[in-house]
């Protein structure tokens, strides 16, 4: 946890997607300080005609490499989020040749009660993961 979802335009090779996921994982590890095996990533590819990612009037130029990264997570500080934005763009530029202008990120924040990693349990709530949440 966090859960990272990547929406991108189809056409990347398996190796390119693997490199993208590895780069994003490293950025997440550094920004959030989570364990190495805390890796939950989903890639959804779309036909070019099914993706519209504009710039909210900021003048940001996008290419066919544009991606949206949705991060579902427990609460994170503003500093952690800003570090993730920066580290993710740096890693994707270095490893994937992507421009920072092609990386859009959004956070969806939830609570400990919103996570079950299996076995029909809420591991954060019962103390198997992290600090037990207040009752």
N, C-alpha and C positions, 0 to 999 in steps of 0.2 A: 504494500500500500504506500504510496498512492497508485491509483489506476490511471494509466495514460492511454488515451485513445487518439489515434492519428487518422485524420481524414485527408486523403490525397488523391490527386488525379492519377488514374491508372497509367501504367507504362514503365514503371521502374522495374528493374530486375530483382530477383531474389537477393542477390548480393547487395544491391543498393538499399533495399529495405532492411536487411540485417545490419548494415552499417549505420543507417539512420536510427534504428532501435538501440543499438549499442551506444551511440553517441548520446542519445537522449537519456539512457540509463545512467551513464557517467555524470551527466549534468545534474540529474535528480539526486544521485548519491551525494555529490558535493554540496548541493544547495540545501538538502533536507537532512543529511546525516543519517539516513536510514541504512539498515543492513544490506549487504551485497545481494543477497537472494530475495530481497524485497522487490520483486520485479513482476509487474502486471501491466502488459502492453497489448493493445489490440489495434490492428491496422484495417481500415476500411478504404478500399479503392473505389473511385467513382469515374464514370465517363466524363470527359471534359465539359459536355453540355449540362451536366448535373451539378456543377460547382460554380458558385458565384462568390468570390471573396474580394470585396472592394476595399476602400480605404477610409471610410467615414470622413471624407473631405480632407484627409491629411496629405494627399498627393503621393502616396506610397505606390510604387510601381511593382506589379506582381508578374511572375512568369509561370510557366507550366509546372514548375517545381513547388509551387505554393502548397503549404500544409496548414491545417488547423490541429493544434494539440490541445485536447481537453484533459485537464487534470482534476480528477475527483479525489478528494483528500480530506483528512481531518484538518482542523484549523492550522494555518501556517502564518508566520509573521510577514509583514510587508517586506522586510529585509530578505527573508527566504524567497519570497515570490520574485522580487527584483533580481536576486542572484540567479534564480532558475532561468528567468527570461534571458539574462546576459550569457550565462554558461551554455544554455541550449543553443543560442544563436552562434556563439563561438565554436562549439563542437560541430554543429551542422555545417558551418562554413569550412572549417578545417577538414572534416572527414568526408563530407558529401558535396562540397562545392556549392552550397546553397547560400544565397544572399539573406541577410537578416530581414530584408523587406518581404521575403517569402515565408516568414514564420509568424503565424498568429497563434496566440495562446490564451486560453480561458481557464479559470479555476471554478470548480464546483465544490463548495465546502459542505461537509456533513459532520455528523457526530459519531462517537464510538458505537452507539446503538445501531448505526446504519451499516455495519460491516460484519459479515460472517465469512470466514475463509474456508469453511467446510465443516462437516460433522454436525451440522445443525446447531452450532454454538455461535455466540457473539463473543469471540475471544478477547476483545478489548474489555468488555463488560465483566467477564468472569475472571480476569486477571492473568490469562495465558499470554497476552501480548500487552506491552506497555503498562502504564499506571492504570489502576482501576478507576473508572469514571465515578464521579460523585453520584450518589443515589438521589 
